[in-house]
Amino acid sequence: MNLDSVPAREPAVVSKQIGGEAVLVHPVQGMIRVLNPVGARVWELADGKRSIGALATLIAAEYDAPLELVEADILGFCEDLERRGLLKPTPLQ
Amino acid sequence: MLILSVAGLRIALSVDSPALIDPLRGRYAAFLADAPEVPALRLDVTAGARGEARDPAPSPDPAIRFLALDAKGERYAIEGTAARGIMDLPRDEATVSLDPRVAPAQLEYLLRALYAYLALREGGLLVHAAGVCYDSRAWLFIGPSGSGKTTVSSLSEGARVLSDDLVAVRPLAGDWRAYSTPFWNLESVTPARPGEAAPLTAIYRLVQAREVSVEPLALAAATAELVASCPIVNADPLQLPHLIETCRRLAASVPVARLFFRKDPGFWAAIGRPAEDAS
């Protein structure tokens, strides 16, 4: 993945926002994961239409954080979720 | 016909094999009811599906899969190593054909699974947990196999144990109650009376450690731990939204924490069981 990658939530994953965090359940893999509020926001925004760079720009603005740091954090976060089968990259439209 | 009653949920069990019915009557004797109330589910069992004559004896693995036949999660095909059938929740009925060579094990697993679906349908849960009662209060201890559920049960001197493997919980009048089940791992502890229930005081996720401590869980983490502790239905994508919401409601009403414990009864002091409840 890179900043131009467009991540999408794995359709098999069932998720629910709870108390600002998110609970993700992948029933096929038997995996359950809790995302903190920033992760939950990224998960919400990962709709297969926005690039990781665009996601980072939104998050940096919402949290008033330096864009370069946010880009690196979100890229790493998305790569981690991809390794776990929770996110998948989609081709650029 | 046998009427099995767990957590107030009745399954009317009809078995066509005399060779199977007597062992079942013995196995679930303490949970059999005779009042002719409307059951939550009627289960018709045919013990005769031997498969092809050339087939070897089926695997002893009793696992049964529930394959959704619709998009709502209401009708399922039941498939196991030696089981075939249908579960139709809107019609409150299930039919299954079992290979008689492994029927008792398959039927035990099937009943556990059916109660997982029924409990969730009724707004409750069948939880992979040890349930421990002191006087009129219940505590649940959750965690995967090997985490210490049976150990905690046996370390709870004077307690009545609802089960050391699967406990039913249901909401009742703004409260959550924990119920005994016939689904046990070991018989090494004092079982609660069949049908016994008590208000649920707290739920602890067991973590073996050198020192005892308690770490409260935030709502999302608590919900996730509960979802992980509800077998069968937590692997069913169609039930997951309802399951997650039910677990969230339970976690919002009953404290959920990690319990770091070692193999002695000292954890009860950390949990804070009131002195008047102590035996």
Chai-1 contact restraints between the chains, C-beta under 6 A:
chainA,res_idxA,chainB,res_idxB,connection_type,confidence,min_distance_angstrom,max_distance_angstrom,comment,restraint_id
A,V14,B,L240,contact,1.0,0.0,6.0,A-B,restraint_1
A,K16,B,I244,contact,1.0,0.0,6.0,A-B,restraint_2
A,I18,B,L219,contact,1.0,0.0,6.0,A-B,restraint_3
A,I18,B,A220,contact,1.0,0.0,6.0,A-B,restraint_4
A,I18,B,T223,contact,1.0,0.0,6.0,A-B,restraint_5
A,I18,B,R248,contact,1.0,0.0,6.0,A-B,restraint_6
A,G19,B,L219,contact,1.0,0.0,6.0,A-B,restraint_7
A,G19,B,A220,contact,1.0,0.0,6.0,A-B,restraint_8
A,E21,B,A220,contact,1.0,0.0,6.0,A-B,restraint_9
A,V23,B,A220,contact,1.0,0.0,6.0,A-B,restraint_10
A,V23,B,T223,contact,1.0,0.0,6.0,A-B,restraint_11
A,V23,B,A224,contact,1.0,0.0,6.0,A-B,restraint_12
A,V25,B,V227,contact,1.0,0.0,6.0,A-B,restraint_13
A,V25,B,L240,contact,1.0,0.0,6.0,A-B,restraint_14
A,P27,B,A235,contact,1.0,0.0,6.0,A-B,restraint_15
A,P27,B,P237,contact,1.0,0.0,6.0,A-B,restraint_16
A,I32,B,A224,contact,1.0,0.0,6.0,A-B,restraint_17
A,I32,B,V227,contact,1.0,0.0,6.0,A-B,restraint_18
A,I32,B,A228,contact,1.0,0.0,6.0,A-B,restraint_19
A,V34,B,A220,contact,1.0,0.0,6.0,A-B,restraint_20
A,V34,B,A221,contact,1.0,0.0,6.0,A-B,restraint_21
A,V34,B,A224,contact,1.0,0.0,6.0,A-B,restraint_22
